[in-house]
Amino acid sequence: MIPQQLTGWRKSSHSHFEENACVEIGSAPGVVGVRDTKQAALAARPVLVYSETAFAAFLVHITGGR
């Protein structure tokens, strides 16, 4: 997966605007990408890419299944 193939980037609704402590997620078929909003000026922004299954498990874990 090439991070440039990820689309639909959106910020977390729980981002802290004043400190610019934001993450964004984007997707492509079968995967979810995560990147740091603060690095927007970088030509090659680092992106972590997870399978949809792994990302869904992460969300269940951090939200307690809510």
C-alpha positions as CSV (number, residue, x, y, z in Angstrom):
1,M,0.0,0.0,0.0
2,I,1.3,3.4,-1.0
3,P,0.2,6.1,1.5
4,Q,-0.6,8.4,-1.5
5,Q,-3.4,6.0,-2.4
6,L,-5.3,6.7,0.8
7,T,-8.2,9.1,0.4
8,G,-10.9,10.8,2.4
9,W,-8.5,12.2,5.1
10,R,-10.4,13.6,8.1
11,K,-9.4,14.9,11.6
12,S,-10.5,13.2,14.8
13,S,-13.5,14.8,16.4
14,H,-11.5,14.7,19.7
15,S,-8.6,16.7,18.4
16,H,-7.3,19.5,20.6
17,F,-7.2,22.5,18.3
18,E,-5.3,24.9,20.5
19,E,-2.3,22.6,20.8
20,N,-2.6,21.3,17.2
21,A,-2.7,17.8,18.7
22,C,-4.6,16.2,15.9
23,V,-4.5,13.0,14.0
24,E,-6.1,12.3,10.7
25,I,-7.3,9.0,9.2
26,G,-7.7,8.1,5.5
27,S,-8.7,4.9,3.8
28,A,-8.3,2.7,0.8
29,P,-9.8,-0.7,0.2
30,G,-9.0,-2.9,3.2
31,V,-6.7,-0.5,5.0
32,V,-6.8,2.6,7.2
33,G,-4.0,5.2,7.3
34,V,-3.2,7.4,10.3
35,R,-1.0,10.6,10.2
36,D,-0.1,13.5,12.4
37,T,-1.8,16.8,11.4
38,K,1.2,18.8,12.7
39,Q,3.4,17.4,9.9
40,A,1.3,18.9,7.1
41,A,4.3,21.0,5.8
42,L,6.4,17.9,5.2
43,A,6.8,16.8,1.6
44,A,6.7,13.1,2.6
45,R,4.4,12.9,5.6
46,P,4.8,9.7,7.6
47,V,1.7,7.5,7.5
48,L,1.0,4.4,9.6
49,V,-1.1,1.9,7.6
50,Y,-3.3,-0.7,9.3
51,S,-5.7,-3.4,8.1
52,E,-9.3,-2.5,8.6
53,T,-9.6,-5.4,11.0
54,A,-6.7,-4.2,13.1
55,F,-8.0,-0.6,13.2
56,A,-11.5,-1.8,14.2
57,A,-10.0,-3.8,17.0
58,F,-8.0,-0.7,18.1
59,L,-11.2,1.4,18.2
60,V,-13.1,-1.2,20.2
61,H,-10.2,-1.4,22.7
62,I,-9.9,2.4,23.2
63,T,-13.7,3.0,23.3
64,G,-14.5,0.0,25.5
65,G,-16.9,-1.2,22.8
66,R,-19.1,1.9,23.0
